[in-house]
Amino acid sequence: MDDATPDPDRDLPALRASDTERHATAEILRQAYSEGRLSLDEFDERTSRAYEARFRSDLAGLTRDLVPAGHEPPVAPAHRRAHGAAPGRRVTGGSGPSVSLAVMGGSERVGTWTVPSTHTVFALMGGVELDLRQASLQADHTTIVVIAIMGGVEVLVPDDVQIEVDGVGLMGGFGEDRGPWKTDPRPVRQAPPGAPTVRVTGLALMGGVGVRRVPR
């Protein structure tokens, strides 16, 4: 090996990486994968290393061939961290359960979990609750397909995420609930520009599907 070969990370200080920087690096990798500049195996391997990185120099090595030379370590500006960090953190590229099922019973997904790019909900004479307030998203665009037959499904979407609702109700209801939410009376804010989108579609047959934007 030629000792004269410059090391682009040699002058980087041994500073600890923050969660914001890890998430920002993962977003660069996700964008590169979506553009075809990384294979799926490369994307998975680099993303895992990004979330395990201890130092900024470790993160820089993961994106060295994806960003212009001399690019600063990915640190969000202060005003973005204050107002727009939550949507960025939600999209992690991770994987999660693809199906939620309730047959003559109940099922719920709450707390910390990952919503894959497509998630299917089936409720037959039962009820399902999907709470996305603390959830991560696999992709910027998520589709939740809901089939409710003589059952009910409630989807709670935090207000830092855009929602689209276009399901069909037959002898039932399928739509967005916009009335006051007694569980949390705080005002619901507009999602910031560039926020990820969750689309809820499907069919409610003699049942009900309600989607509600709630405070994050």
N, C-alpha and C positions, 0 to 999 in steps of 0.2 A: 504494500500500500504506500502511496506517495505521501510522505509526511507533510508536503507543502499544500496538499489539498485542503482548501478552507472548509471549516466546519461552520455551517450557518447558525448553529445553536451555541457556539462557543462563548459568545459575548452575552448570552441571555443570563440574567441574574437567576440564582437558585431560589426563586420566589414560589411560594405555595400557590397552587391553582385554587380558584374559588368555584363554587357550584355554578355561578353565572358563566364563568369561562368554560367549564365543562359542557354546559348546555349549549353555549354558542358554538363550540367546536363540533358538537354532535349535529347542530343545524347545518354547518358547512358540509359535513359528511353526507347528511341527508340530501342536501341540494345537489351535491356532486353525484350521488347515486341516481337521483331522479333525472339527471342530465346524461346518464350513461357513462360517466367518467370513472365510476367505481363499479365493480361487480358486486353481487349480493354478498358473497363470502368476504370480500374486502370491506364492504360497508359494515357487516356484522362484527368483524374482527376489530376494525378501527373504533367503532362506536363503543364496544366493550372496553377497549383500552382507554378511551377518552374518559369514561366514567370512573375508571380505576386510577387515572393519572393523579400524581401528587404535586407535580411542579409544572409551571408554565412551559418550560422547555419540552416536557413530555407531550404537551398538547401541540406545540408548534411542529414537532416531528410528524404528527398525524396528518397535518394539512399542508406540509411543505410543498408537495407537488400539485396542490389544488388552488393555492392562492398566490398572488404575485410576490416575488422576492422582496423581503424587507417588510412584509405585512406585520403589523403589530399583533401581539396576542389578542384574541377576541375578548374584549372587555366592553360591556354595554355602557353607554354614557349614563351619567347619573339620572338624567330626566327620564331615560328609557327604563332604567331599573325601577324607578318609582311608579311609573304609569303603565309600562308595557311589558314588564318582565314575565308576568304570569302567563300570558298566551305563549310566549316562547318556551317556557318551561314545560308547558303541557305536552308539546310535541316532542317525544323522546325517541321515536323509531322502535320502541320495544314491542313485544307481542303480548297478547292477552286472550281471554276466552272468547270464542267466536259465537257461542250460543248461550242464551238464557232461557230456561224452560220451566213452565209451571203447568201441571195437569191436575186439576181438582185440588190445588194446593197453592202455596205461595213461594216466591223466589225473590231475592233482592241482591243487588250489587251496590254496595256503599263503601265509603272510605277510600283507601288507596288501591287502585287497580288500573289496568291499562286497557283502553278500548281499541281493538284492532280497527283497521280501515273499514271493514265490514263486520257488523255484529247483527245477529238475527235473534229476535225475541218471539217466542211462541207461548201463548197463554190460552189454555183450553179449560174453561170453567175454573179459572184460577187467576192469580194476580202476580204481577211482576213490577218491581220498582228498580229503576236504574238511576243512581245518583252520581252525576259526573263532577260534583263540586271539587272533589279531591283526586279525581282520576287523571291519568295521563292519556295522551292520544298517540297512536302509532303514526298518524299522518296528518297533514294539514286539512285534508278533506275526509270526513268520516261519514259512513252511511249506516244507519240503524234501520233494519227492516223489521217491522212489527206485524205479527199476525195474532189478533185477539179474537177468539170465538167464545162468546158468552163469558168473557173474562175481561179483566182490566189491566192496563199497563200505564204506569206513570214514569215519565222521563224528566229529570231535573238537570238543566243545563246552566252552568255558571255564566254570569253576564260578561265574562271576558272571552266568550266564544260566540260566534254567529250561529244562528239556527235557521233551518229551512224545514217546513212541515208541509207535506203534500200527500198524505195518506187519504184513504177513502173509508167512509163509514156507511155500512148497510144495516139499517135498523139498529144503528149504534152511532157513536161519535168518534171522530178522529180530528184533533186540532190542537191549537196552542191555547193554553189557559192564561188569560191576561188579567184576571181579577186579582184582588189583594191576596197575598199569601200569608196566612196568620202565623205560620211557623217562623218566619223571619220578616218583620215589617220594614226592613231597610229598603231604600229605593234601589231599583234595578237600573244600572248604568248602561250606556251604549258600549258595545264591544269596540275596542280600538282598531284603527286601520291595520290590515294585515293579520287580523286574528283568525285562528283556525275555524273551520265551518263544520257543523254537525247537521246532517240531513236525516230527518226521520220520515220514513215512508212505509207504506204497507196497507193493511186492511183490518177494519174493526167490524166483525159480523155479530150483531146482537151483543156487542160489547163496547168498551170505551178505551180510547188511547188519548192521554193528555200529556202535552209537552209544555214545560214551564221554564222560562228564564228566571233565575234566582240570583241573589247576591253571591258573589264568589266567596 
